[in-house]
Amino acid sequence: MAASRCGYTINGILTIRHHSLFTPRHKYLEDHELRVIHKVASPLIQSIMVLTYLTGLRNRDLIKIKRSDLTD
């Protein structure tokens, strides 16, 4: 309160604690590990894996793609 009387204001956003919804990755898949998983996956999962790898899209974004979004 004394700070505001002297013309200073406190940025309220700085007092908010930020919570991460995601745990940071500790390991990335190596190419040989990805090939093993791809080999035993179902055809649908294999297709999703390939499209994810080629496009760089996240799985949740890839699954939202509609046929009308695709072009040759």
ABEGO torsion letter per residue (X at the ends): XAAAAAGBBBBAAAABBBBBABBBBABBBBAAAAAAAAAABBAAAAAAAAAAAAAGBBAAAAAABBAAABBX
